[in-house]
């Protein structure tokens, strides 16, 4: 709400809004034809940043402790090699 209000108040002071007002446009028409379309870009950026923050937060919570501890190369599959070598007769 703060972003929308600040953006709208900033746009109300622009010359094209004043020109539309002088031309006889009403308040509702000014808001929907001049101010709100120019306020859309900051709202889209804010929504995108919020969405990406939610995705990153969810990914961070999905496996706690994984990101803080680096894993050595091949440690994930070492137990599979031992099982496979026993199954194939020690190869």
Secondary structure as GFF3:
##gff-version 3
##sequence-region A 1 91
A	DSSP	alpha_helix	2	12	.	.	.	ID=ss1
A	DSSP	alpha_helix	15	22	.	.	.	ID=ss2
A	DSSP	alpha_helix	27	30	.	.	.	ID=ss3
A	DSSP	pi_helix	31	35	.	.	.	ID=ss4
A	DSSP	alpha_helix	36	62	.	.	.	ID=ss5
A	DSSP	alpha_helix	78	87	.	.	.	ID=ss6
###
